[in-house]
Amino acid sequence: MSTYGFLPVTVICLIIYFSSYFLTKTRYLKFTKHRRIWNLILLVSFLVAGSIGIFMSFVYSFELNIDIPYFLLQLHVGVGIVWFIIAFFHFLWHLTYFKKAIKIIFSKR
């Protein structure tokens, strides 16, 4: 049984992310375009990982006699890793929003 390739997927994703971030700092790419690209990748990776996950859970839940290829599980995990990394950066972009929301929720009124 082979591994899911956590480290290579993470390193490749981070290299690509920081390369595009560097392009924004050199003004070759606008920061808004950088964020739109990564938001789109976040959406696509979520849809791919989520769709495969829903499919696999459907097969297992209803005990369907369908053999799920191992590469599909590897793809699900690999895209899930990409999704998590991008979601982490997305969270950091919106950290001030979350701080403000938490402060409002827990303020005494």
MDTraj code that builds the backbone (N, CA, C; nanometers):
import mdtraj as md
import numpy as np

residues = "MET SER THR TYR GLY PHE LEU PRO VAL THR VAL ILE CYS LEU ILE ILE TYR PHE SER SER TYR PHE LEU THR LYS THR ARG TYR LEU LYS PHE THR LYS HIS ARG ARG ILE TRP ASN LEU ILE LEU LEU VAL SER PHE LEU VAL ALA GLY SER ILE GLY ILE PHE MET SER PHE VAL TYR SER PHE GLU LEU ASN ILE ASP ILE PRO TYR PHE LEU LEU GLN LEU HIS VAL GLY VAL GLY ILE VAL TRP PHE ILE ILE ALA PHE PHE HIS PHE LEU TRP HIS LEU THR TYR PHE LYS LYS ALA ILE LYS ILE ILE PHE SER LYS ARG".split()
xyz = np.array([
    [0.0847, -0.1184, 0.0000],
    [0.0000, 0.0000, 0.0000],
    [0.0887, 0.1239, 0.0000],
    [0.0659, 0.2119, -0.0923],
    [0.1482, 0.3316, -0.1025],
    [0.0928, 0.4433, -0.0149],
    [0.1723, 0.5471, -0.0008],
    [0.1320, 0.6597, 0.0838],
    [0.0499, 0.7594, 0.0020],
    [-0.0016, 0.8580, 0.0709],
    [-0.0826, 0.9607, 0.0060],
    [0.0003, 1.0773, -0.0459],
    [0.1266, 1.0831, -0.0126],
    [0.2111, 1.1909, -0.0615],
    [0.1846, 1.3245, 0.0047],
    [0.1647, 1.3230, 0.1356],
    [0.1349, 1.4472, 0.2073],
    [0.2430, 1.5517, 0.1869],
    [0.3671, 1.5130, 0.2091],
    [0.4764, 1.6095, 0.2014],
    [0.4953, 1.6660, 0.0603],
    [0.5014, 1.5825, -0.0452],
    [0.5168, 1.6415, -0.1792],
    [0.4005, 1.7322, -0.2196],
    [0.2789, 1.6923, -0.1878],
    [0.1624, 1.7750, -0.2224],
    [0.1701, 1.9081, -0.1490],
    [0.2044, 1.9040, -0.0218],
    [0.2148, 2.0263, 0.0583],
    [0.3238, 2.1183, 0.0051],
    [0.4409, 2.0624, -0.0220],
    [0.5538, 2.1432, -0.0695],
    [0.5213, 2.2063, -0.2053],
    [0.4656, 2.1283, -0.2967],
    [0.4310, 2.1815, -0.4291],
    [0.3275, 2.2925, -0.4169],
    [0.2266, 2.2715, -0.3349],
    [0.1224, 2.3725, -0.3166],
    [0.1803, 2.5008, -0.2570],
    [0.2668, 2.4873, -0.1577],
    [0.3270, 2.6056, -0.0948],
    [0.4205, 2.6789, -0.1905],
    [0.4960, 2.6045, -0.2699],
    [0.5849, 2.6683, -0.3676],
    [0.5034, 2.7482, -0.4684],
    [0.3961, 2.6892, -0.5184],
    [0.3119, 2.7599, -0.6156],
    [0.2457, 2.8816, -0.5521],
    [0.1974, 2.8652, -0.4274],
    [0.1329, 2.9780, -0.3605],
    [0.2308, 3.0934, -0.3401],
    [0.3482, 3.0626, -0.2836],
    [0.4436, 3.1698, -0.2556],
    [0.5025, 3.2282, -0.3838],
    [0.5061, 3.1504, -0.4920],
    [0.5492, 3.2052, -0.6212],
    [0.4487, 3.3087, -0.6703],
    [0.3211, 3.2764, -0.6613],
    [0.2207, 3.3738, -0.7053],
    [0.2179, 3.4943, -0.6108],
    [0.2419, 3.4714, -0.4819],
    [0.2492, 3.5828, -0.3876],
    [0.3681, 3.6733, -0.4208],
    [0.4800, 3.6111, -0.4565],
    [0.5976, 3.6888, -0.4968],
    [0.5669, 3.7725, -0.6205],
    [0.4920, 3.7151, -0.7143],
    [0.4546, 3.7903, -0.8342],
    [0.3686, 3.9114, -0.8011],
    [0.2906, 3.9028, -0.6922],
    [0.2128, 4.0196, -0.6518],
    [0.3028, 4.1260, -0.5901],
    [0.4059, 4.0824, -0.5194],
    [0.4976, 4.1789, -0.4576],
    [0.5844, 4.2485, -0.5614],
    [0.6100, 4.1824, -0.6736],
    [0.6875, 4.2454, -0.7809],
    [0.5963, 4.3192, -0.8785],
    [0.4672, 4.3234, -0.8460],
    [0.3653, 4.3938, -0.9237],
    [0.3466, 4.3362, -1.0642],
    [0.3879, 4.2110, -1.0832],
    [0.3613, 4.1423, -1.2094],
    [0.2175, 4.0908, -1.2127],
    [0.1627, 4.0692, -1.0945],
    [0.0265, 4.0185, -1.0796],
    [-0.0424, 4.1023, -0.9726],
    [-0.1639, 4.1449, -0.9997],
    [-0.2371, 4.2230, -0.9002],
    [-0.2797, 4.1314, -0.7852],
    [-0.2797, 4.1876, -0.6653],
    [-0.3139, 4.1078, -0.5476],
    [-0.4568, 4.0557, -0.5547],
    [-0.5475, 4.1358, -0.6103],
    [-0.6859, 4.0891, -0.6231],
    [-0.6951, 3.9689, -0.7170],
    [-0.6164, 3.9697, -0.8233],
    [-0.6163, 3.8560, -0.9150],
    [-0.5559, 3.7333, -0.8456],
    [-0.4509, 3.7557, -0.7686],
    [-0.3885, 3.6480, -0.6899],
    [-0.4921, 3.5831, -0.5984],
    [-0.5692, 3.6643, -0.5279],
    [-0.6711, 3.6110, -0.4378],
    [-0.7830, 3.5417, -0.5134],
    [-0.8226, 3.5972, -0.6256],
    [-0.9278, 3.5327, -0.7059],
    [-0.8831, 3.3963, -0.7571],
    [-0.7590, 3.3883, -0.8018],
    [-0.7060, 3.2602, -0.8500],
    [-0.7101, 3.1568, -0.7380],
    [-0.6630, 3.1959, -0.6202],
    [-0.6573, 3.1004, -0.5093],
    [-0.7960, 3.0699, -0.4539],
    [-0.8869, 3.1656, -0.4597],
    [-1.0251, 3.1363, -0.4204],
    [-1.0890, 3.0367, -0.5175],
    [-1.0568, 3.0504, -0.6457],
    [-1.1079, 2.9560, -0.7453],
    [-1.0483, 2.8166, -0.7232],
    [-0.9181, 2.8106, -0.6962],
    [-0.8550, 2.6816, -0.6676],
    [-0.9144, 2.6216, -0.5401],
    [-0.9431, 2.7052, -0.4419],
    [-1.0082, 2.6584, -0.3191],
    [-1.1437, 2.5967, -0.3511],
    [-1.2220, 2.6636, -0.4334],
    [-1.3532, 2.6127, -0.4721],
    [-1.3422, 2.4810, -0.5478],
    [-1.2553, 2.4751, -0.6467],
    [-1.2417, 2.3535, -0.7280],
    [-1.1921, 2.2375, -0.6428],
    [-1.0921, 2.2623, -0.5579],
    [-1.0403, 2.1535, -0.4740],
    [-1.1464, 2.1053, -0.3752],
    [-1.2267, 2.1972, -0.3239],
    [-1.3357, 2.1569, -0.2351],
    [-1.4378, 2.0719, -0.3094],
    [-1.4752, 2.1152, -0.4290],
    [-1.5743, 2.0399, -0.5063],
    [-1.5235, 1.9014, -0.5442],
    [-1.3973, 1.8912, -0.5846],
    [-1.3414, 1.7617, -0.6228],
    [-1.3323, 1.6695, -0.5015],
    [-1.2679, 1.7168, -0.3944],
    [-1.2531, 1.6329, -0.2749],
    [-1.3887, 1.5999, -0.2140],
    [-1.4776, 1.6975, -0.2097],
    [-1.6104, 1.6744, -0.1532],
    [-1.6932, 1.5777, -0.2357],
    [-1.6878, 1.5913, -0.3673],
    [-1.7648, 1.5016, -0.4547],
    [-1.7163, 1.3574, -0.4429],
    [-1.5852, 1.3404, -0.4428],
    [-1.5307, 1.2049, -0.4270],
    [-1.5666, 1.1498, -0.2901],
    [-1.5570, 1.2327, -0.1871],
    [-1.5921, 1.1892, -0.0517],
    [-1.7383, 1.1504, -0.0395],
    [-1.8268, 1.2297, -0.0982],
    [-1.9698, 1.1976, -0.0956],
    [-1.9959, 1.0666, -0.1706],
    [-1.9308, 1.0508, -0.2860],
    [-1.9469, 0.9274, -0.3631],
    [-1.9025, 0.8060, -0.2811],
    [-1.7846, 0.8152, -0.2193],
    [-1.7345, 0.7015, -0.1415],
    [-1.8226, 0.6740, -0.0201],
    [-1.8695, 0.7774, 0.0461],
    [-1.9556, 0.7545, 0.1622],
    [-2.0901, 0.6955, 0.1201],
    [-2.1395, 0.7339, 0.0024],
    [-2.2627, 0.6771, -0.0511],
    [-2.2446, 0.5276, -0.0780],
    [-2.1335, 0.4916, -0.1412],
    [-2.1048, 0.3514, -0.1722],
    [-2.0942, 0.2697, -0.0440],
    [-2.0208, 0.3222, 0.0547],
    [-2.0022, 0.2474, 0.1802],
    [-2.1291, 0.2454, 0.2650],
    [-2.2035, 0.3540, 0.2667],
    [-2.3245, 0.3603, 0.3491],
    [-2.4318, 0.2639, 0.3021],
    [-2.4471, 0.2527, 0.1714],
    [-2.5507, 0.1654, 0.1169],
    [-2.4965, 0.0282, 0.0769],
    [-2.3716, 0.0038, 0.1165],
    [-2.3057, -0.1246, 0.0925],
    [-2.3223, -0.1705, -0.0519],
    [-2.2973, -0.0777, -0.1430],
    [-2.3056, -0.1087, -0.2849],
    [-2.1862, -0.1929, -0.3258],
    [-2.2063, -0.2797, -0.4187],
    [-2.1007, -0.3695, -0.4632],
    [-2.0194, -0.3022, -0.5744],
    [-1.9556, -0.1907, -0.5387],
    [-1.8734, -0.1154, -0.6334],
    [-1.7322, -0.1090, -0.5758],
    [-1.6371, -0.1545, -0.6544],
    [-1.4977, -0.1433, -0.6118],
    [-1.4485, -0.0029, -0.6422],
    [-1.4065, 0.0660, -0.5377],
    [-1.3529, 0.2005, -0.5543],
    [-1.2026, 0.1867, -0.5747],
    [-1.1522, 0.2334, -0.6882],
    [-1.0077, 0.2225, -0.7128],
    [-0.9278, 0.3008, -0.6084],
    [-0.8113, 0.2467, -0.5732],
    [-0.7280, 0.3107, -0.4718],
    [-0.6834, 0.4499, -0.5166],
    [-0.6620, 0.4688, -0.6474],
    [-0.6193, 0.6007, -0.6945],
    [-0.7247, 0.7070, -0.6656],
    [-0.8521, 0.6666, -0.6596],
    [-0.9584, 0.7618, -0.6284],
    [-0.9462, 0.8093, -0.4835],
    [-0.9120, 0.7179, -0.3944],
    [-0.8875, 0.7556, -0.2548],
    [-0.7650, 0.8455, -0.2449],
    [-0.6594, 0.8119, -0.3201],
    [-0.5401, 0.8959, -0.3199],
    [-0.5715, 1.0359, -0.3746],
    [-0.6509, 1.0419, -0.4804],
    [-0.6892, 1.1709, -0.5364],
    [-0.7702, 1.2507, -0.4352],
    [-0.8628, 1.1850, -0.3679],
    [-0.9453, 1.2504, -0.2655],
    [-0.8581, 1.3098, -0.1551],
    [-0.7621, 1.2316, -0.1081],
    [-0.6746, 1.2787, -0.0004],
    [-0.5819, 1.3884, -0.0497],
    [-0.5223, 1.3715, -0.1684],
    [-0.4314, 1.4730, -0.2220],
    [-0.4992, 1.6061, -0.2441],
    [-0.6174, 1.6032, -0.3037],
    [-0.6917, 1.7271, -0.3266],
    [-0.7401, 1.7847, -0.1938],
    [-0.7716, 1.6978, -0.0990],
    [-0.8099, 1.7441, 0.0347],
    [-0.6965, 1.8173, 0.1050],
    [-0.5741, 1.7693, 0.0849],
    [-0.4573, 1.8371, 0.1427],
    [-0.4428, 1.9756, 0.0806],
    [-0.4543, 1.9821, -0.0519],
    [-0.4472, 2.1118, -0.1210],
    [-0.5573, 2.2037, -0.0685],
    [-0.6776, 2.1504, -0.0558],
    [-0.7896, 2.2300, -0.0064],
    [-0.7598, 2.2852, 0.1328],
    [-0.7067, 2.2010, 0.2215],
    [-0.6786, 2.2461, 0.3574],
    [-0.5736, 2.3564, 0.3591],
    [-0.4686, 2.3412, 0.2807],
    [-0.3624, 2.4426, 0.2788],
    [-0.4182, 2.5759, 0.2289],
    [-0.4933, 2.5722, 0.1202],
    [-0.5503, 2.6955, 0.0667],
    [-0.6536, 2.7533, 0.1636],
    [-0.7307, 2.6676, 0.2279],
    [-0.8291, 2.7147, 0.3263],
    [-0.7597, 2.7834, 0.4432],
    [-0.6424, 2.7336, 0.4814],
    [-0.5666, 2.7970, 0.5891],
    [-0.5263, 2.9386, 0.5502],
    [-0.4739, 2.9552, 0.4271],
    [-0.4380, 3.0900, 0.3818],
    [-0.5624, 3.1783, 0.3681],
    [-0.6715, 3.1203, 0.3230],
    [-0.7976, 3.1932, 0.3117],
    [-0.8423, 3.2422, 0.4499],
    [-0.8287, 3.1560, 0.5490],
    [-0.8612, 3.1934, 0.6863],
    [-0.7732, 3.3096, 0.7330],
    [-0.6437, 3.3037, 0.7022],
    [-0.5534, 3.4118, 0.7421],
    [-0.5902, 3.5433, 0.6747],
    [-0.6349, 3.5372, 0.5473],
    [-0.6769, 3.6588, 0.4781],
    [-0.7935, 3.7245, 0.5501],
    [-0.8810, 3.6434, 0.6072],
    [-1.0029, 3.6943, 0.6706],
    [-0.9953, 3.6937, 0.8231],
    [-0.8759, 3.6894, 0.8769],
    [-0.8578, 3.6810, 1.0220],
    [-0.9177, 3.8010, 1.0946],
    [-0.9038, 3.9191, 1.0386],
    [-0.9606, 4.0373, 1.1061],
    [-1.1129, 4.0263, 1.1135],
    [-1.1751, 3.9708, 1.0089],
    [-1.3201, 3.9503, 1.0113],
    [-1.3586, 3.8561, 1.1250],
    [-1.2857, 3.7450, 1.1370],
    [-1.3177, 3.6479, 1.2413],
    [-1.2939, 3.7049, 1.3808],
    [-1.1873, 3.7819, 1.3975],
    [-1.1611, 3.8457, 1.5272],
    [-1.2757, 3.9397, 1.5647],
    [-1.3186, 4.0185, 1.4667],
    [-1.4273, 4.1131, 1.4912],
    [-1.5575, 4.0392, 1.5234],
    [-1.5859, 3.9324, 1.4487],
    [-1.7086, 3.8553, 1.4722],
    [-1.7082, 3.7916, 1.6106],
    [-1.5958, 3.7371, 1.6506],
    [-1.5857, 3.6747, 1.7835],
    [-1.5994, 3.7800, 1.8922],
    [-1.5384, 3.8951, 1.8713],
    [-1.5470, 4.0040, 1.9691],
    [-1.6918, 4.0492, 1.9845],
    [-1.7653, 4.0597, 1.8739],
    [-1.9056, 4.1018, 1.8799],
    [-1.9914, 3.9955, 1.9501],
    [-1.9656, 3.8704, 1.9189],
    [-2.0444, 3.7615, 1.9791],
    [-2.0253, 3.7569, 2.1311],
    [-1.9027, 3.7750, 2.1764],
    [-1.8746, 3.7610, 2.3175],
    [-1.8728, 3.8934, 2.3947],
    [-1.9099, 4.0033, 2.3299],
    [-1.9139, 4.1303, 2.4023],
    [-2.0407, 4.1355, 2.4884],
    [-2.0317, 4.2093, 2.5965],
    [-2.1457, 4.2226, 2.6857],
    [-2.2360, 4.3326, 2.6364],
    [-2.3554, 4.2966, 2.6012],
    [-2.4563, 4.3959, 2.5582],
    [-2.5850, 4.3649, 2.6236],
])
top = md.Topology()
chain = top.add_chain()
for i, resn in enumerate(residues, 1):
    res = top.add_residue(resn, chain, resSeq=i)
    for name in ("N", "CA", "C"):
        top.add_atom(name, md.element.get_by_symbol(name[0]), res)
traj = md.Trajectory(xyz[None], top)
